[in-house]
Amino acid sequence: MHGYQLTFFTQQGRTHGMLSIAEWLLREAREIGVKGATIAAAQGGYGRDGKYHSAHFFELGEQPVEVTMAVGPEQAERLFARIGKEDLRIFYMKIPVEFGITGEDPE
């Protein structure tokens, strides 16, 4: 299948309502039919503000987090529409990819 790899970059402590941004993205992706997504915590990094963010011994709020998923074109449009409706500002990468499962016939 052809579509996109979407990778969103946020921080552990960023929230939308009662959920972290990462958890909110996972919930929305599942609701629109995305078959899987992964949250990965990073050791550290800096954002567009130039400030270094990392996990601290007692506080994980600034720990960088990536949310990655492979989606079809329609799913990408629907997810970005939901993000826009909620007026969220999240840095992302949208990369054209071919994806599937080995041993299965492509759709």
N, C-alpha and C positions, 0 to 999 in steps of 0.2 A: 504494500500500500504506500502511496505517496502522500506526504503531509509535511508536518513541521515538528521539529524538536523545540519546545518552549522551555526556557530556563528563566525562572524569576529569582531575583536576588533581594533579600530582605535581611532583617535582624530578628533574633529570637524574641526580643521584647516588643516588637511592633505588633499592634493588635488592630482588629476591626471587630467592634462589638465585644463579645466574650471570647473570641478566638484569636490566636496568633494569625498573622497574615498567611503564614505557611499552611496552617490548618484550614483556614478559610479557603485558600486556593485548592487544597485537596478536596474539600467538601464540594465546592462548585464544580470541579473537574468531574468528580464522580456523578453528580447530578445531571451533567450534560452527556454522560456516557463514555467518558475517557476510561479505558480499561485498566490503566495503572499510572501511578506517579510516584516519585521518590523525593523525600526530603533528605538533604545532606547538610550536616553542620560543618562549617569550616573552622579551621584553627584561628584564622584572622584574615584581615584584609582592610582595604580602605575604600571609601565610597567617593562619590563625586564631590563631597565637601572636603576631601583630602585628609579627613581624620581617620586614624587607624582604629578599627573596631576588632575586639576579640573577646573570648570568654575569659572571665576572671574567676578566681577560686570560689568566691562566694556569690558572684553575680554573673548570670549567663545572658542578661538582657541585651548586651551589645554583640553577642556572638553572631557572625554572619551565617546565613542559612540560604541554601539553594533549593528550589523546587523545580524538578525536571519531569517532563512528560512528552510523549509522542502523540500527536493528534492529527486528525484529518482536517482539511481546510474549513469545513463547516463548524467543527468543534472549536477551532481556533477563533473563528468569528464570534461564536456564541460566548466563549470564555471572555474575550476582550470586551464584548458588549456588557457582560455582567460586571466586569471590573470598572468599566466606564460609568455604568448606572450607579455604582457605589462611590464614584468619584475618588477612587484609590489611585495613588501614584506609586508604581512599583517598577523598578528597573527590570528589563527583560531582554532576552535574545530570542529571535525567531529564525530558525535555520531550516531551509528545505531539506527533507530527508526521505529516504525509503525505509520503511520499517515493517516488521512482521515477525513470525515465529518460525524458526528453522524446522524443517520437516513437514510444514503445512503448505498447501497450495496457496499462492497469492490470490487475493480477492480481486 
